[in-house]
Amino acid sequence: MARLTLILGPKNYSSWSMRAWLLLRWLQLPFDEVTIPLYGEHSREWLLRYSPTAKVPVLIDDGVTIWDTLAIIMHLADAHPHIWPADPAKRAYARGICAEMHAGFQHLRNSMSYNARGRDRQVEMTPDLVADIARIREIWTEGRRRFGAGGAWLLGEFGVADIMFAPPAIRFVTYGVALDGVAESYSRRLLGHPLVREWLTLGQADAVIPACELGGTGIA
């Protein structure tokens, strides 16, 4: 039995679970997985066994329960400080954009529900949604411009900022959001990362959740 246990939702439908899973895999930490079916009759009851918020992900570390993705990042950073960049300016930027992703982009989340297999989803492009998309493109472009010279990823080397922004890249594919320039090339690279591809492949086997299949022509 691994010392760490990650409570998560189905890989095809749970963007926050994706972030925690990618983080643990990137850190090469062994862990057990417990997948909770979401949006079912007993889902909340099952989730409350692990989390007071009835949400995923939840990390159990040697009997200590940590809920919420950002809290999991901070908890693991105590033992693995390289989660955050060593350079102070880069570290400050990474923390800022990760916190922004954690707390913001509600219009994107509400309008473009996460469905990794989905294609041709159609939603109303409201001004608020357009602004959220534009802000993500801005972050990707600025991050690469300011800090990306040392490597191929958002802040140079692959890290927690890339992990936090992987789900929006998947949403953009699901809903056919057009990108160009630096944002387009970064998104394509992020979707091709081996851990992201592994997550997407595993999610292909998830059962369909009808409540998450709205706004499009079916899964592909």
MDAnalysis code that builds the backbone (N, CA, C; Angstrom):
import MDAnalysis as mda
import numpy as np

u = mda.Universe.empty(660, n_residues=220, atom_resindex=np.repeat(np.arange(220), 3), trajectory=True)
u.add_TopologyAttr("name", ["N", "CA", "C"] * 220)
u.add_TopologyAttr("resid", np.arange(1, 221))
u.add_TopologyAttr("resname", ["MET", "ALA", "ARG", "LEU", "THR", "LEU", "ILE", "LEU", "GLY", "PRO", "LYS", "ASN", "TYR", "SER", "SER", "TRP", "SER", "MET", "ARG", "ALA", "TRP", "LEU", "LEU", "LEU", "ARG", "TRP", "LEU", "GLN", "LEU", "PRO", "PHE", "ASP", "GLU", "VAL", "THR", "ILE", "PRO", "LEU", "TYR", "GLY", "GLU", "HIS", "SER", "ARG", "GLU", "TRP", "LEU", "LEU", "ARG", "TYR", "SER", "PRO", "THR", "ALA", "LYS", "VAL", "PRO", "VAL", "LEU", "ILE", "ASP", "ASP", "GLY", "VAL", "THR", "ILE", "TRP", "ASP", "THR", "LEU", "ALA", "ILE", "ILE", "MET", "HIS", "LEU", "ALA", "ASP", "ALA", "HIS", "PRO", "HIS", "ILE", "TRP", "PRO", "ALA", "ASP", "PRO", "ALA", "LYS", "ARG", "ALA", "TYR", "ALA", "ARG", "GLY", "ILE", "CYS", "ALA", "GLU", "MET", "HIS", "ALA", "GLY", "PHE", "GLN", "HIS", "LEU", "ARG", "ASN", "SER", "MET", "SER", "TYR", "ASN", "ALA", "ARG", "GLY", "ARG", "ASP", "ARG", "GLN", "VAL", "GLU", "MET", "THR", "PRO", "ASP", "LEU", "VAL", "ALA", "ASP", "ILE", "ALA", "ARG", "ILE", "ARG", "GLU", "ILE", "TRP", "THR", "GLU", "GLY", "ARG", "ARG", "ARG", "PHE", "GLY", "ALA", "GLY", "GLY", "ALA", "TRP", "LEU", "LEU", "GLY", "GLU", "PHE", "GLY", "VAL", "ALA", "ASP", "ILE", "MET", "PHE", "ALA", "PRO", "PRO", "ALA", "ILE", "ARG", "PHE", "VAL", "THR", "TYR", "GLY", "VAL", "ALA", "LEU", "ASP", "GLY", "VAL", "ALA", "GLU", "SER", "TYR", "SER", "ARG", "ARG", "LEU", "LEU", "GLY", "HIS", "PRO", "LEU", "VAL", "ARG", "GLU", "TRP", "LEU", "THR", "LEU", "GLY", "GLN", "ALA", "ASP", "ALA", "VAL", "ILE", "PRO", "ALA", "CYS", "GLU", "LEU", "GLY", "GLY", "THR", "GLY", "ILE", "ALA"])
u.atoms.positions = np.array([
    [0.850, -1.195, 0.000],
    [0.000, 0.000, 0.000],
    [0.883, 1.242, 0.000],
    [0.670, 2.117, -0.951],
    [1.436, 3.365, -1.012],
    [1.067, 4.259, 0.168],
    [2.017, 5.054, 0.596],
    [1.765, 5.949, 1.732],
    [0.768, 7.035, 1.356],
    [0.776, 7.454, 0.082],
    [-0.136, 8.481, -0.392],
    [-1.346, 7.838, -1.061],
    [-2.500, 8.414, -0.810],
    [-3.717, 8.002, -1.501],
    [-4.376, 9.245, -2.074],
    [-4.709, 9.184, -3.358],
    [-5.366, 10.302, -4.032],
    [-6.810, 9.920, -4.323],
    [-7.728, 10.707, -3.795],
    [-9.151, 10.542, -4.079],
    [-9.475, 11.466, -5.242],
    [-10.000, 10.917, -6.312],
    [-10.225, 11.727, -7.501],
    [-11.514, 11.300, -8.193],
    [-11.932, 12.147, -9.143],
    [-13.093, 11.837, -9.956],
    [-12.674, 11.162, -11.244],
    [-13.638, 10.790, -12.089],
    [-13.305, 10.167, -13.376],
    [-12.389, 11.065, -14.200],
    [-11.405, 10.468, -14.817],
    [-10.379, 11.242, -15.511],
    [-10.938, 12.037, -16.692],
    [-11.994, 11.548, -17.311],
    [-12.551, 12.289, -18.433],
    [-13.288, 13.549, -18.014],
    [-13.695, 13.642, -16.767],
    [-14.593, 14.714, -16.356],
    [-14.072, 15.608, -15.223],
    [-12.970, 15.281, -14.597],
    [-12.549, 16.015, -13.404],
    [-11.229, 16.737, -13.642],
    [-11.311, 18.034, -13.912],
    [-10.120, 18.821, -14.218],
    [-9.231, 19.015, -12.993],
    [-9.835, 19.213, -11.832],
    [-9.022, 19.398, -10.626],
    [-8.325, 18.106, -10.232],
    [-8.991, 16.971, -10.443],
    [-8.320, 15.692, -10.206],
    [-7.104, 15.551, -11.118],
    [-7.253, 16.012, -12.348],
    [-6.139, 15.950, -13.285],
    [-4.916, 16.674, -12.750],
    [-5.128, 17.847, -12.201],
    [-3.999, 18.632, -11.704],
    [-3.266, 17.901, -10.582],
    [-4.012, 17.365, -9.623],
    [-3.368, 16.658, -8.505],
    [-2.649, 15.406, -8.997],
    [-3.278, 14.684, -9.908],
    [-2.679, 13.459, -10.450],
    [-1.393, 13.781, -11.206],
    [-1.428, 14.797, -12.065],
    [-0.230, 15.194, -12.799],
    [0.887, 15.598, -11.846],
    [0.545, 16.306, -10.791],
    [1.551, 16.754, -9.834],
    [2.258, 15.563, -9.191],
    [1.486, 14.586, -8.723],
    [2.086, 13.415, -8.085],
    [2.930, 12.612, -9.076],
    [2.442, 12.469, -10.296],
    [3.200, 11.722, -11.303],
    [4.471, 12.469, -11.689],
    [4.381, 13.799, -11.795],
    [5.564, 14.595, -12.126],
    [6.617, 14.469, -11.028],
    [6.180, 14.443, -9.771],
    [7.099, 14.305, -8.644],
    [7.590, 12.874, -8.470],
    [7.030, 11.959, -9.242],
    [7.390, 10.539, -9.189],
    [7.146, 9.950, -7.806],
    [6.014, 10.328, -7.220],
    [5.627, 9.813, -5.917],
    [4.656, 8.653, -6.103],
    [4.895, 7.525, -5.485],
    [3.938, 6.415, -5.578],
    [2.677, 6.743, -4.791],
    [1.533, 6.378, -5.353],
    [0.276, 6.664, -4.663],
    [-0.794, 5.691, -5.138],
    [-1.769, 5.470, -4.258],
    [-2.954, 4.704, -4.609],
    [-4.034, 5.660, -5.080],
    [-4.899, 5.182, -5.926],
    [-6.018, 5.985, -6.431],
    [-7.342, 5.400, -5.956],
    [-8.225, 6.284, -5.530],
    [-9.615, 5.921, -5.258],
    [-10.479, 6.840, -6.107],
    [-11.182, 6.288, -7.078],
    [-12.013, 7.085, -7.980],
    [-13.453, 7.068, -7.498],
    [-14.021, 8.261, -7.333],
    [-15.408, 8.421, -6.898],
    [-16.257, 8.777, -8.116],
    [-17.291, 7.995, -8.430],
    [-18.199, 8.387, -9.507],
    [-18.895, 9.707, -9.157],
    [-18.864, 10.649, -10.065],
    [-19.447, 11.963, -9.810],
    [-20.865, 12.053, -10.368],
    [-21.644, 12.957, -9.776],
    [-22.990, 13.289, -10.256],
    [-23.961, 12.114, -10.181],
    [-23.670, 11.152, -9.305],
    [-24.580, 10.037, -9.107],
    [-25.394, 10.208, -7.838],
    [-26.280, 9.284, -7.615],
    [-27.188, 9.369, -6.473],
    [-26.441, 9.382, -5.144],
    [-25.345, 8.627, -5.069],
    [-24.622, 8.513, -3.805],
    [-23.267, 9.220, -3.836],
    [-23.005, 10.021, -4.864],
    [-21.684, 10.632, -5.010],
    [-21.323, 11.520, -3.818],
    [-22.240, 12.374, -3.404],
    [-21.941, 13.278, -2.299],
    [-21.663, 12.493, -1.016],
    [-22.436, 11.471, -0.783],
    [-22.238, 10.641, 0.408],
    [-20.849, 10.016, 0.415],
    [-20.431, 9.491, -0.751],
    [-19.104, 8.886, -0.840],
    [-18.009, 9.936, -0.668],
    [-18.192, 11.098, -1.281],
    [-17.179, 12.137, -1.194],
    [-16.996, 12.638, 0.232],
    [-18.092, 12.724, 0.963],
    [-18.011, 13.219, 2.345],
    [-17.237, 12.280, 3.266],
    [-17.013, 11.069, 2.837],
    [-16.183, 10.161, 3.620],
    [-14.728, 10.630, 3.633],
    [-14.359, 11.401, 2.612],
    [-12.970, 11.828, 2.472],
    [-12.781, 13.325, 2.626],
    [-13.786, 14.118, 2.236],
    [-13.606, 15.570, 2.183],
    [-14.794, 16.293, 2.789],
    [-14.552, 17.300, 3.634],
    [-15.668, 18.070, 4.200],
    [-16.392, 18.921, 3.169],
    [-15.772, 19.129, 2.016],
    [-16.406, 19.927, 0.958],
    [-17.141, 19.062, -0.069],
    [-17.011, 17.743, 0.061],
    [-17.608, 16.806, -0.904],
    [-17.116, 17.080, -2.322],
    [-15.831, 17.417, -2.442],
    [-15.234, 17.678, -3.741],
    [-13.911, 16.921, -3.867],
    [-13.511, 16.677, -5.088],
    [-12.208, 16.088, -5.373],
    [-11.309, 17.164, -5.996],
    [-9.986, 16.972, -5.868],
    [-9.286, 15.828, -5.301],
    [-9.061, 15.973, -3.802],
    [-8.692, 14.854, -3.197],
    [-8.282, 14.808, -1.795],
    [-7.021, 13.958, -1.729],
    [-6.030, 14.430, -1.020],
    [-4.807, 13.653, -0.818],
    [-4.750, 13.210, 0.640],
    [-4.504, 11.936, 0.853],
    [-4.291, 11.406, 2.200],
    [-2.823, 11.028, 2.305],
    [-2.127, 11.721, 3.176],
    [-0.681, 11.558, 3.336],
    [-0.403, 11.049, 4.748],
    [-0.170, 9.749, 4.845],
    [0.149, 9.135, 6.133],
    [-0.899, 9.475, 7.192],
    [-2.169, 9.397, 6.791],
    [-3.270, 9.659, 7.699],
    [-3.725, 11.097, 7.768],
    [-2.972, 12.019, 7.143],
    [-3.344, 13.433, 7.116],
    [-4.133, 13.700, 5.833],
    [-5.298, 14.332, 5.962],
    [-6.161, 14.595, 4.813],
    [-5.999, 16.030, 4.346],
    [-5.721, 16.183, 3.066],
    [-5.581, 17.515, 2.465],
    [-6.561, 17.593, 1.308],
    [-7.509, 18.492, 1.400],
    [-8.464, 18.673, 0.315],
    [-8.182, 19.999, -0.384],
    [-8.565, 20.072, -1.637],
    [-8.350, 21.229, -2.509],
    [-6.966, 21.148, -3.159],
    [-6.951, 21.364, -4.461],
    [-5.725, 21.197, -5.237],
    [-4.616, 22.135, -4.792],
    [-4.934, 23.406, -4.555],
    [-3.887, 24.339, -4.154],
    [-3.305, 23.955, -2.797],
    [-4.152, 23.475, -1.888],
    [-3.656, 23.011, -0.589],
    [-2.752, 21.796, -0.758],
    [-3.083, 20.920, -1.701],
    [-2.237, 19.762, -1.975],
    [-0.877, 20.218, -2.500],
    [-0.866, 21.190, -3.394],
    [0.396, 21.729, -3.902],
    [1.239, 22.279, -2.759],
    [0.644, 23.087, -1.906],
    [1.391, 23.688, -0.795],
    [1.890, 22.632, 0.174],
    [1.053, 21.619, 0.429],
    [1.462, 20.546, 1.335],
    [2.671, 19.803, 0.780],
    [2.631, 19.431, -0.475],
    [3.734, 18.683, -1.062],
    [4.984, 19.540, -1.228],
    [4.804, 20.835, -1.385],
    [5.958, 21.726, -1.534],
    [6.806, 21.779, -0.270],
    [6.221, 21.458, 0.881],
    [7.006, 21.427, 2.117],
    [8.136, 20.405, 2.008],
    [7.833, 19.254, 1.413],
    [8.835, 18.202, 1.271],
    [9.536, 18.241, -0.084],
    [8.914, 18.927, -1.047],
    [9.457, 18.973, -2.404],
    [9.478, 20.430, -2.880],
    [10.357, 21.234, -2.326],
    [10.338, 22.674, -2.633],
    [10.565, 23.003, -4.090],
    [11.113, 22.071, -4.872],
    [11.331, 22.362, -6.296],
    [10.022, 22.416, -7.068],
    [8.889, 22.149, -6.402],
    [7.588, 22.392, -7.036],
    [7.528, 23.821, -7.556],
    [8.078, 24.759, -6.785],
    [8.105, 26.165, -7.195],
    [9.475, 26.508, -7.756],
    [9.561, 27.358, -8.761],
    [10.861, 27.739, -9.329],
    [11.774, 28.363, -8.283],
    [13.064, 28.142, -8.432],
    [14.036, 28.675, -7.475],
    [14.217, 30.179, -7.620],
    [14.141, 30.674, -8.850],
    [14.316, 32.107, -9.085],
    [13.165, 32.886, -8.450],
    [13.441, 33.912, -7.644],
    [12.371, 34.613, -6.927],
    [11.317, 35.239, -7.847],
    [11.744, 35.874, -8.945],
    [10.778, 36.505, -9.844],
    [9.917, 35.464, -10.535],
    [10.545, 34.393, -10.979],
    [9.800, 33.325, -11.636],
    [8.865, 32.634, -10.638],
    [9.341, 32.430, -9.414],
    [8.511, 31.801, -8.382],
    [7.295, 32.658, -8.063],
    [7.489, 33.961, -7.948],
    [6.374, 34.858, -7.661],
    [5.352, 34.831, -8.786],
    [5.829, 34.820, -10.017],
    [4.912, 34.768, -11.157],
    [4.157, 33.444, -11.184],
    [4.873, 32.347, -10.942],
    [4.231, 31.031, -10.921],
    [3.138, 30.976, -9.871],
    [3.422, 31.470, -8.689],
    [2.419, 31.452, -7.620],
    [1.225, 32.336, -7.984],
    [1.497, 33.461, -8.609],
    [0.412, 34.363, -8.982],
    [-0.531, 33.753, -10.006],
    [0.025, 33.157, -11.058],
    [-0.851, 32.615, -12.093],
    [-1.528, 31.325, -11.630],
    [-0.862, 30.558, -10.766],
    [-1.514, 29.356, -10.224],
    [-2.679, 29.741, -9.320],
    [-2.485, 30.775, -8.496],
    [-3.577, 31.246, -7.648],
    [-4.701, 31.828, -8.483],
    [-4.345, 32.529, -9.561],
    [-5.367, 33.082, -10.448],
    [-6.183, 31.968, -11.103],
    [-5.515, 30.916, -11.538],
    [-6.250, 29.793, -12.121],
    [-7.124, 29.119, -11.074],
    [-6.625, 29.014, -9.871],
    [-7.373, 28.354, -8.796],
    [-8.636, 29.123, -8.436],
    [-8.545, 30.432, -8.394],
    [-9.656, 31.243, -7.892],
    [-10.511, 31.867, -8.988],
    [-9.994, 31.946, -10.194],
    [-10.674, 32.702, -11.233],
    [-11.232, 31.855, -12.352],
    [-11.510, 32.518, -13.461],
    [-11.989, 31.883, -14.691],
    [-13.309, 31.129, -14.491],
    [-14.182, 31.711, -13.684],
    [-15.465, 31.056, -13.406],
    [-16.349, 30.971, -14.649],
    [-16.277, 31.970, -15.505],
    [-17.109, 31.943, -16.709],
    [-16.661, 30.811, -17.637],
    [-15.353, 30.587, -17.716],
    [-14.846, 29.474, -18.506],
    [-15.339, 28.153, -17.928],
    [-15.232, 27.991, -16.621],
    [-15.641, 26.736, -15.988],
    [-17.140, 26.503, -16.119],
    [-17.900, 27.567, -15.914],
    [-19.358, 27.413, -15.942],
    [-19.878, 27.146, -17.350],
    [-19.260, 27.764, -18.349],
    [-19.754, 27.635, -19.723],
    [-19.156, 26.448, -20.459],
    [-17.893, 26.144, -20.160],
    [-17.185, 25.085, -20.875],
    [-16.810, 23.980, -19.899],
    [-17.791, 23.162, -19.537],
    [-17.521, 22.101, -18.570],
    [-16.455, 21.164, -19.125],
    [-15.639, 20.635, -18.225],
    [-14.495, 19.812, -18.623],
    [-14.973, 18.448, -19.099],
    [-14.627, 18.116, -20.327],
    [-14.966, 16.820, -20.919],
    [-13.879, 16.515, -21.935],
    [-12.883, 15.749, -21.513],
    [-11.686, 15.579, -22.328],
    [-11.957, 14.877, -23.649],
    [-12.946, 13.976, -23.686],
    [-13.259, 13.266, -24.926],
    [-14.144, 14.075, -25.853],
    [-14.794, 15.094, -25.321],
    [-15.784, 15.830, -26.092],
    [-15.168, 16.576, -27.261],
    [-15.929, 16.695, -28.322],
    [-15.537, 17.484, -29.481],
    [-16.777, 18.204, -30.007],
    [-16.563, 19.306, -30.681],
    [-17.631, 20.065, -31.333],
    [-18.674, 20.576, -30.342],
    [-18.250, 20.860, -29.122],
    [-19.182, 21.423, -28.149],
    [-19.509, 22.871, -28.530],
    [-20.756, 23.234, -28.391],
    [-21.204, 24.565, -28.780],
    [-21.729, 25.304, -27.556],
    [-21.158, 26.468, -27.280],
    [-21.623, 27.301, -26.172],
    [-21.696, 28.748, -26.641],
    [-22.464, 29.554, -25.922],
    [-22.559, 30.977, -26.244],
    [-21.275, 31.685, -25.812],
    [-20.658, 32.381, -26.729],
    [-19.418, 33.097, -26.435],
    [-19.755, 34.477, -25.875],
    [-20.094, 34.502, -24.604],
    [-20.434, 35.751, -23.935],
    [-19.182, 36.613, -23.762],
    [-19.343, 37.916, -23.537],
    [-18.169, 38.760, -23.311],
    [-17.306, 38.287, -22.142],
    [-17.944, 37.795, -21.071],
    [-17.176, 37.315, -19.921],
    [-16.371, 36.074, -20.263],
    [-16.960, 35.175, -21.035],
    [-16.236, 33.980, -21.452],
    [-15.084, 34.344, -22.380],
    [-15.333, 35.229, -23.308],
    [-14.270, 35.680, -24.220],
    [-13.118, 36.299, -23.433],
    [-13.449, 37.054, -22.379],
    [-12.414, 37.681, -21.553],
    [-11.582, 36.640, -20.818],
    [-12.227, 35.587, -20.312],
    [-11.482, 34.523, -19.634],
    [-10.518, 33.843, -20.593],
    [-10.991, 33.544, -21.795],
    [-10.132, 32.902, -22.794],
    [-8.958, 33.809, -23.152],
    [-9.241, 35.084, -23.327],
    [-8.187, 36.041, -23.682],
    [-7.136, 36.140, -22.578],
    [-7.590, 36.074, -21.324],
    [-6.647, 36.169, -20.208],
    [-5.720, 34.955, -20.169],
    [-6.244, 33.768, -20.440],
    [-5.394, 32.587, -20.467],
    [-4.375, 32.694, -21.602],
    [-4.819, 33.142, -22.757],
    [-3.883, 33.337, -23.870],
    [-2.808, 34.353, -23.488],
    [-3.201, 35.390, -22.780],
    [-2.243, 36.406, -22.351],
    [-1.208, 35.817, -21.403],
    [-1.659, 34.999, -20.440],
    [-0.738, 34.375, -19.492],
    [0.252, 33.478, -20.214],
    [-0.261, 32.668, -21.132],
    [0.631, 31.769, -21.853],
    [1.669, 32.539, -22.660],
    [1.232, 33.614, -23.293],
    [2.158, 34.404, -24.103],
    [3.169, 35.140, -23.223],
    [2.694, 35.743, -22.148],
    [3.577, 36.486, -21.252],
    [4.557, 35.562, -20.540],
    [4.060, 34.413, -20.056],
    [4.941, 33.481, -19.367],
    [6.079, 33.007, -20.249],
    [5.750, 32.654, -21.491],
    [6.791, 32.217, -22.415],
    [7.766, 33.357, -22.721],
    [7.238, 34.568, -22.895],
    [8.096, 35.706, -23.222],
    [9.034, 36.053, -22.086],
    [8.512, 36.072, -20.860],
    [9.312, 36.532, -19.722],
    [10.222, 35.460, -19.142],
    [9.745, 34.204, -19.120],
    [10.458, 33.185, -18.364],
    [10.722, 31.895, -19.142],
    [10.324, 31.831, -20.396],
    [10.391, 30.574, -21.115],
    [11.693, 30.284, -21.826],
    [12.662, 31.183, -21.731],
    [13.890, 31.006, -22.510],
    [14.670, 29.763, -22.103],
    [14.507, 29.296, -20.869],
    [15.286, 28.162, -20.381],
    [14.739, 26.809, -20.769],
    [13.656, 26.761, -21.530],
    [13.083, 25.474, -21.902],
    [11.848, 25.657, -22.754],
    [11.102, 24.556, -22.935],
    [9.973, 24.562, -23.861],
    [8.640, 24.864, -23.194],
    [8.646, 25.040, -21.867],
    [7.364, 25.103, -21.156],
    [7.031, 26.517, -20.728],
    [5.948, 26.677, -20.001],
    [5.420, 28.013, -19.724],
    [6.459, 28.912, -19.062],
    [7.188, 28.361, -18.086],
    [8.225, 29.131, -17.398],
    [9.598, 28.523, -17.629],
    [9.779, 27.902, -18.764],
    [11.050, 27.265, -19.095],
    [10.968, 25.767, -18.906],
    [11.272, 25.290, -17.709],
    [11.168, 23.872, -17.391],
    [9.726, 23.520, -17.048],
    [9.346, 22.279, -17.352],
    [8.005, 21.818, -17.006],
    [7.817, 21.882, -15.502],
    [6.621, 22.348, -15.069],
    [6.400, 22.482, -13.634],
    [4.941, 22.694, -13.286],
    [4.739, 23.200, -12.091],
    [3.390, 23.296, -11.545],
    [2.511, 24.249, -12.350],
    [3.083, 25.283, -12.947],
    [2.278, 26.206, -13.753],
    [1.704, 25.489, -14.969],
    [2.495, 24.656, -15.605],
    [1.993, 23.879, -16.741],
    [0.884, 22.935, -16.296],
    [1.055, 22.328, -15.150],
    [0.049, 21.415, -14.618],
    [-1.268, 22.145, -14.367],
    [-1.196, 23.324, -13.806],
    [-2.421, 24.069, -13.504],
    [-3.158, 24.498, -14.765],
    [-2.425, 24.723, -15.860],
    [-3.057, 25.208, -17.083],
    [-3.310, 24.117, -18.115],
    [-3.049, 22.857, -17.771],
    [-3.348, 21.772, -18.704],
    [-4.846, 21.635, -18.978],
    [-5.733, 21.691, -17.977],
    [-7.164, 21.551, -18.272],
    [-7.724, 22.611, -19.225],
    [-7.352, 23.892, -19.125],
    [-7.843, 24.833, -20.130],
    [-7.424, 24.466, -21.553],
    [-6.224, 23.935, -21.711],
    [-5.798, 23.516, -23.048],
    [-6.721, 22.427, -23.587],
    [-7.143, 21.525, -22.706],
    [-8.069, 20.472, -23.120],
    [-9.441, 21.061, -23.410],
    [-9.906, 21.983, -22.581],
    [-11.191, 22.638, -22.837],
    [-11.201, 23.318, -24.205],
    [-10.097, 23.954, -24.561],
    [-10.045, 24.664, -25.836],
    [-10.211, 23.696, -27.009],
    [-9.706, 22.471, -26.869],
    [-9.909, 21.462, -27.909],
    [-11.366, 21.008, -27.913],
    [-11.904, 20.748, -26.751],
    [-13.293, 20.274, -26.645],
    [-14.261, 21.255, -27.287],
    [-14.033, 22.546, -27.091],
    [-14.969, 23.569, -27.559],
    [-14.479, 24.303, -28.805],
    [-13.418, 23.809, -29.418],
    [-12.969, 24.375, -30.676],
    [-12.495, 25.811, -30.589],
    [-11.855, 26.180, -29.467],
    [-11.340, 27.549, -29.318],
    [-10.073, 27.700, -30.157],
    [-10.071, 28.660, -31.054],
    [-8.927, 28.878, -31.938],
    [-7.843, 29.669, -31.219],
    [-6.615, 29.200, -31.345],
    [-5.459, 29.892, -30.798],
    [-4.497, 30.205, -31.933],
    [-3.557, 31.094, -31.641],
    [-2.526, 31.361, -32.629],
    [-1.252, 31.768, -31.910],
    [-0.179, 31.878, -32.651],
    [1.073, 32.366, -32.120],
    [1.629, 31.513, -30.989],
    [2.185, 32.187, -30.004],
    [2.819, 31.519, -28.867],
    [1.820, 30.655, -28.112],
    [0.600, 31.160, -27.906],
    [-0.414, 30.401, -27.167],
    [-0.744, 29.095, -27.879],
    [-0.839, 29.124, -29.188],
    [-1.167, 27.922, -29.942],
    [-0.049, 26.893, -29.848],
    [1.183, 27.319, -30.024],
    [2.300, 26.372, -29.982],
    [2.486, 25.819, -28.572],
    [2.305, 26.656, -27.562],
    [2.425, 26.164, -26.180],
    [1.323, 25.166, -25.862],
    [0.091, 25.469, -26.250],
    [-1.018, 24.567, -25.981],
    [-0.785, 23.211, -26.641],
    [-0.336, 23.224, -27.869],
    [-0.073, 21.966, -28.586],
    [1.016, 21.157, -27.879],
    [2.050, 21.848, -27.420],
    [3.130, 21.175, -26.703],
    [2.622, 20.591, -25.385],
    [1.791, 21.346, -24.690],
    [1.263, 20.890, -23.405],
    [0.395, 19.648, -23.582],
    [-0.440, 19.642, -24.597],
    [-1.302, 18.490, -24.870],
    [-0.494, 17.256, -25.265],
    [0.717, 17.476, -25.751],
    [1.567, 16.367, -26.145],
    [2.496, 15.866, -25.055],
    [2.459, 16.488, -23.867],
    [3.323, 16.030, -22.781],
    [2.963, 14.586, -22.420],
    [3.944, 13.716, -22.162],
    [3.640, 12.303, -21.890],
    [2.653, 12.081, -20.747],
    [2.742, 12.857, -19.686],
    [1.819, 12.658, -18.564],
    [0.407, 13.108, -18.926],
    [0.301, 14.182, -19.681],
    [-1.023, 14.628, -20.141],
    [-1.627, 13.589, -21.066],
    [-0.828, 13.051, -21.979],
    [-1.330, 12.016, -22.878],
    [-1.757, 10.767, -22.109],
    [-1.001, 10.425, -21.083],
    [-1.369, 9.255, -20.264],
    [-2.710, 9.468, -19.579],
    [-2.905, 10.652, -19.003],
    [-4.178, 10.970, -18.354],
    [-5.335, 10.877, -19.352],
    [-5.149, 11.448, -20.525],
    [-6.206, 11.433, -21.535],
    [-6.513, 10.014, -22.002],
    [-5.486, 9.207, -22.150],
    [-5.692, 7.819, -22.560],
    [-6.472, 7.050, -21.506],
    [-6.118, 7.226, -20.252],
    [-6.839, 6.548, -19.178],
    [-8.295, 7.009, -19.118],
    [-8.535, 8.282, -19.396],
    [-9.892, 8.812, -19.353],
    [-10.798, 8.269, -20.431],
    [-10.218, 7.726, -21.485],
    [-11.039, 7.165, -22.563],
    [-11.907, 6.011, -22.071],
    [-11.473, 5.348, -21.000],
    [-12.209, 4.186, -20.486],
    [-13.315, 4.563, -19.506],
    [-13.441, 5.820, -19.142],
    [-14.449, 6.231, -18.165],
    [-15.855, 6.079, -18.727],
    [-16.764, 5.690, -17.857],
    [-18.172, 5.605, -18.248],
    [-18.708, 6.998, -18.545],
    [-19.665, 7.068, -19.454],
    [-20.285, 8.340, -19.819],
    [-21.148, 8.839, -18.662],
    [-21.016, 10.125, -18.343],
    [-21.881, 10.788, -17.366],
    [-22.793, 11.715, -18.153],
    [-24.074, 11.360, -18.316],
    [-24.954, 12.157, -19.188],
    [-25.005, 13.631, -18.831],
    [-24.946, 13.975, -17.546],
    [-25.032, 15.375, -17.138],
    [-23.859, 16.192, -17.660],
    [-22.771, 15.531, -18.010],
    [-21.571, 16.223, -18.486],
    [-21.456, 16.208, -20.010],
    [-22.474, 15.743, -20.680],
    [-22.426, 15.591, -22.128],
    [-23.317, 16.600, -22.837],
    [-23.569, 17.735, -22.202],
    [-24.413, 18.753, -22.802],
    [-23.581, 19.714, -23.625],
    [-24.218, 20.348, -24.600],
    [-23.552, 21.410, -25.347],
    [-22.772, 20.961, -26.544],
    [-23.007, 19.721, -27.004],
    [-22.235, 19.268, -28.146],
    [-22.924, 18.138, -28.896],
    [-22.151, 17.466, -29.709],
    [-22.705, 16.444, -30.587],
    [-22.358, 15.041, -30.130],
    [-21.904, 14.897, -28.906],
    [-21.518, 13.584, -28.415],
    [-20.034, 13.499, -28.213],
    [-19.546, 12.360, -27.705],
    [-18.130, 12.225, -27.425],
    [-17.412, 11.630, -28.621],
    [-16.134, 11.987, -28.738],
    [-15.347, 11.486, -29.859],
    [-13.996, 11.009, -29.358],
])
